[in-house]
């Protein structure tokens, strides 16, 4: 690819401008992908930590946990290996004046859900009026031993420990016992979680079983949020394709006389096509590497309030996608190269 490299070094400004454009679009794409991943994680991380395969809710709840209310009769008719779960959204305050909207989640200390929770500091204790809380509250200034006062009530919950990946619908989760939540929700059970999917014959009338993926998609605003980001990301891929096509096409048209001379001298069309593909590959790879580097720096420098997650797998997929679209964008100028008639070029 000697010819391709020599040409890029000779036309530094032109090819540098294309690299800058690829870098800018790639950087925006990586940041958007990171935000999509971060917001997705913020909405569903607690659900993933439960390690459940299915959830049984009221059939009229539309898959929404707060809208689901299970009667004791229906709970008794379900298999006994499930984990009852109750949710209550509210504002909590500390003695020092800290405030935070949070999700109270009541689970049985003997359940598989509770056993799967990972402790990052403190002790794992959710006895009455004790709570295991999300690390997000720790980042906001709450400490082990603090008492959280539940707004519009006299209830106080003592923080015994912190757990990771505990956010639901973008709010930090506080795990407590059924005894603790009873004065707030009058003992209502919102759903039952199971490790394995139940047979339909085991689901009582009036209840509905959802797999966890479907349940996550039904979280308030989750699907709409992900669709919006996916649309923007897809559009940026198209922009990369168009930008590469336009610039390489213009460059190819400008150097048609030179390419005609090369063909007349015996340089094969295949060699010229590979040279153009190599140039597209080099520009996209350089632009992507710069974008990934700056994206990582941006993610580390942003405050914790910005939910951006630069995931390695996502970065690799995004980078390969950009390179692929760049190579695809080289097809139009390649067509021009294949159509060159050296006799017409020289004769003109």
C-alpha positions in Angstrom: 0.0 0.0 0.0 3.0 2.3 -0.7 0.9 4.4 -3.1 -1.8 5.0 -0.6 0.6 6.1 2.2 2.6 8.3 -0.1 -0.6 10.0 -1.3 -1.9 10.6 2.3 1.5 12.1 3.3 1.5 14.3 0.3 -2.1 15.5 0.9 -1.8 15.9 4.6 -4.4 18.6 5.0 -7.2 16.9 3.0 -6.8 13.6 4.7 -6.4 15.2 8.1 -9.7 17.0 7.6 -11.4 13.6 6.9 -9.8 12.1 10.0 -11.1 15.0 12.1 -14.6 14.5 10.8 -14.5 10.8 11.5 -13.1 11.5 15.0 -15.8 14.0 15.8 -18.7 11.8 14.7 -17.0 8.7 16.4 -16.5 10.7 19.6 -20.1 11.7 19.7 -21.1 8.1 18.9 -19.0 6.7 21.8 -20.4 9.3 24.2 -24.0 8.6 23.2 -23.4 4.8 23.4 -21.9 5.4 26.9 -24.8 7.5 28.0 -27.3 4.9 26.6 -25.4 2.1 28.6 -25.2 4.3 31.7 -28.9 5.2 31.7 -29.9 1.6 31.0 -27.7 0.4 33.9 -29.2 3.1 36.2 -32.7 1.9 35.4 -32.2 -1.9 35.7 -29.1 -2.7 37.7 -31.0 -3.7 40.8 -33.2 -6.1 38.8 -30.1 -7.7 37.3 -28.6 -8.2 40.8 -31.7 -10.2 41.8 -30.6 -13.0 39.4 -34.3 -14.0 38.8 -35.5 -15.6 35.6 -39.2 -14.5 35.9 -41.5 -12.3 37.9 -45.2 -12.9 38.6 -47.4 -9.7 38.8 -51.1 -8.8 38.7 -52.3 -9.2 35.1 -53.8 -5.7 35.2 -50.5 -4.1 36.2 -49.2 -3.8 32.6 -45.9 -5.2 33.9 -45.3 -2.3 36.3 -44.2 -3.2 39.8 -45.8 -0.3 41.6 -49.2 -1.0 39.9 -49.2 -4.7 40.9 -51.0 -5.9 44.0 -51.1 -9.6 44.8 -53.7 -11.1 47.2 -52.6 -13.5 49.9 -54.7 -16.2 48.3 -52.9 -15.9 45.0 -49.5 -15.9 46.7 -50.4 -19.1 48.6 -51.3 -20.7 45.3 -47.9 -20.0 43.8 -44.9 -22.3 44.3 -43.1 -21.8 47.6 -39.6 -21.3 46.1 -40.4 -17.7 45.0 -39.4 -14.5 46.7 -42.1 -12.0 47.6 -41.1 -8.4 46.8 -42.7 -5.0 47.8 -41.8 -1.6 46.4 -42.4 1.8 47.8 -41.0 5.1 46.3 -40.4 8.0 48.6 -38.0 10.7 49.8 -35.5 9.9 52.6 -33.7 12.5 54.7 -30.7 12.3 57.1 -30.1 14.2 60.3 -27.5 16.2 58.5 -30.0 17.5 56.0 -29.2 15.2 53.1 -32.2 14.3 50.9 -32.6 11.7 48.2 -35.5 10.1 46.3 -35.2 6.4 46.7 -37.0 3.0 46.2 -37.7 0.9 49.3 -37.6 -2.7 48.3 -38.7 -5.3 50.9 -37.4 -8.8 50.6 -37.1 -11.9 52.8 -33.6 -12.2 54.4 -33.7 -15.9 53.6 -34.6 -15.4 49.9 -32.3 -16.0 47.0 -32.6 -12.3 46.0 -31.2 -11.1 49.3 -28.4 -13.7 49.3 -27.3 -12.5 45.8 -26.9 -8.9 47.0 -23.2 -8.0 47.1 -22.0 -6.1 50.2 -19.4 -3.4 49.5 -19.1 -2.1 53.1 -20.8 -2.4 56.5 -22.8 -5.4 57.5 -25.6 -7.2 55.7 -28.5 -6.7 58.0 -32.1 -5.8 57.2 -33.7 -6.5 60.6 -36.7 -4.3 61.5 -35.9 -0.6 60.8 -32.4 -1.5 59.4 -31.6 -1.1 55.7 -29.0 -2.2 53.1 -28.7 0.8 50.8 -27.3 1.6 47.3 -23.7 2.8 46.9 -25.2 5.9 45.2 -26.4 7.1 48.6 -22.8 6.7 49.8 -21.6 8.9 47.0 -24.2 11.5 48.0 -22.7 11.7 51.5 -24.8 9.2 53.5 -22.8 7.0 56.0 -23.1 3.7 57.8 -25.0 4.3 61.0 -27.0 7.3 59.6 -30.8 7.2 60.2 -32.9 7.8 57.2 -36.2 9.5 57.9 -38.9 8.5 55.5 -40.8 11.6 54.3 -44.4 12.1 55.5 -43.9 9.4 58.2 -42.1 8.9 61.5 -40.2 5.9 60.3 -36.5 5.9 60.6 -34.2 3.3 58.8 -30.7 2.8 60.0 -28.0 2.2 57.3 -26.2 -1.0 58.1 -24.3 -1.4 54.9 -23.9 -0.5 51.2 -24.5 -2.7 48.2 -23.4 -2.2 44.6 -25.5 -1.9 41.4 -28.7 -1.1 43.4 -30.7 1.4 41.3 -34.2 0.9 39.9 -35.8 3.4 37.5 -32.8 5.7 38.0 -33.4 5.8 41.8 -31.2 4.3 44.5 -32.6 1.2 46.2 -32.9 0.6 50.0 -33.4 -3.0 50.9 -35.5 -3.6 54.0 -37.6 -6.3 55.6 -41.3 -6.9 55.2 -41.8 -5.9 58.8 -40.1 -2.5 58.2 -42.2 -1.6 55.1 -45.5 -2.8 56.6 -46.6 0.5 58.2 -46.0 2.2 54.8 -47.7 -0.1 52.4 -50.0 -2.0 54.7 -48.3 -5.3 54.0 -48.9 -5.3 50.2 -46.9 -7.7 48.1 -46.3 -6.3 44.6 -44.7 -9.4 42.9 -43.1 -12.7 43.4 -39.7 -13.5 41.8 -38.5 -17.0 40.7 -35.2 -18.4 39.8 -36.7 -20.5 37.0 -39.6 -19.9 34.7 -42.9 -21.4 35.9 -45.2 -23.5 33.8 -48.3 -21.6 32.8 -50.4 -24.2 34.7 -48.9 -23.0 37.9 -50.0 -19.3 37.4 -53.3 -18.6 39.1 -56.0 -16.6 37.3 -55.5 -12.9 37.6 -51.7 -13.2 37.6 -49.2 -12.9 34.8 -45.6 -14.2 34.5 -43.0 -12.1 32.7 -39.4 -13.0 32.0 -37.0 -10.5 33.4 -36.0 -9.0 30.1 -39.7 -8.2 29.3 -40.1 -6.8 32.8 -37.1 -4.5 32.3 -38.5 -3.3 29.0 -41.7 -2.3 30.8 -39.9 -0.1 33.4 -41.3 3.5 33.1 -39.5 5.3 30.2 -36.9 2.5 29.7 -37.9 1.4 26.2 -38.6 5.0 24.9 -35.2 6.1 26.2 -33.3 3.2 24.6 -35.2 3.6 21.3 -34.3 7.3 21.2 -30.6 6.6 21.8 -30.6 3.8 19.3 -32.1 6.1 16.7 -29.5 8.7 17.2 -26.7 6.1 17.1 -28.0 4.6 13.9 -28.2 8.1 12.3 -24.6 8.8 13.2 -23.5 5.6 11.5 -25.3 6.8 8.4 -23.5 10.2 8.7 -20.1 8.5 8.8 -21.1 6.5 5.7 -22.1 9.7 3.8 -19.1 11.8 5.0 -16.6 9.1 3.9 -18.4 8.6 0.5 -18.5 12.3 -0.3 -14.9 13.1 0.6 -13.4 10.1 -1.1 -15.6 10.6 -4.1 -14.4 14.3 -4.4 -10.7 13.2 -3.9 -11.1 10.4 -6.5 -12.7 12.8 -9.1 -9.8 15.3 -8.5 -7.2 12.7 -9.2 -8.8 10.9 -12.1 -6.1 12.1 -14.5 -3.4 10.7 -12.2 -5.3 7.4 -11.9 -5.7 7.2 -15.7 -1.9 7.7 -16.1 -1.2 4.9 -13.6 -3.6 2.6 -15.4 -1.9 3.4 -18.7 1.5 2.5 -17.1 0.2 -0.9 -16.1 -1.1 -0.4 -12.5 -4.0 -2.7 -12.1 -7.5 -1.6 -11.2 -7.4 -4.0 -8.2 -4.4 -2.3 -6.8 -6.0 1.2 -7.1 -9.1 -0.1 -5.4 -7.2 -1.7 -2.6 -5.3 1.5 -2.2 -8.5 3.5 -1.8 -9.9 0.9 0.7 -6.6 1.0 2.7 -6.8 4.8 2.9 -10.4 4.6 4.2 -9.3 1.9 6.7 -6.4 4.0 8.0 -8.5 7.2 8.4 -11.3 5.4 10.2 -8.9 3.5 12.5 -7.0 6.7 13.4 -10.2 8.6 14.0 -11.7 5.8 16.1 -8.6 5.5 18.3 -8.5 9.2 19.0 -12.3 9.2 19.7 -12.0 6.2 22.1 -9.1 7.8 24.0 -10.9 11.1 24.4 -14.1 9.3 25.3 -12.4 7.4 28.1 -10.9 10.7 29.4 -14.3 12.4 29.2 -16.0 9.6 31.1 -13.4 9.8 33.9 -13.6 13.6 34.1 -17.4 13.9 34.2 -19.1 14.1 37.6 -20.8 11.0 39.0 -24.2 12.6 38.3 -23.7 12.0 34.6 -24.5 8.3 34.1 -22.0 7.5 31.4 -20.5 4.0 31.1 -17.7 3.3 28.6 -18.1 -0.5 28.3 -15.3 -2.4 26.6 -17.6 -4.6 24.5 -19.7 -1.6 23.4 -16.5 0.3 22.4 -15.2 -2.6 20.4 -18.6 -3.0 18.6 -18.9 0.7 18.0 -15.3 1.0 16.7 -15.7 -2.0 14.3 -19.1 -0.5 13.2 -17.4 2.8 12.3 -14.6 1.1 10.4 -17.1 -1.1 8.5 -19.2 2.0 7.6 -16.1 3.8 6.4 -15.1 0.9 4.2 -18.7 0.8 2.9 -18.5 4.5 2.1 -15.5 3.8 -0.1 -17.6 1.8 -2.6 -18.8 4.8 -4.6 -15.3 6.1 -5.3 -14.2 2.6 -6.0 -16.9 2.4 -8.7 -15.4 5.5 -10.3 -11.9 4.0 -10.3 -13.2 0.8 -11.9 -14.8 2.9 -14.7 -11.6 4.9 -15.6 -10.6 4.5 -19.2 -6.9 5.5 -19.4 -7.1 6.2 -23.1 -9.9 8.8 -22.7 -8.2 10.4 -19.7 -4.9 10.8 -21.6 -6.6 11.8 -24.8 -8.6 14.5 -23.0 
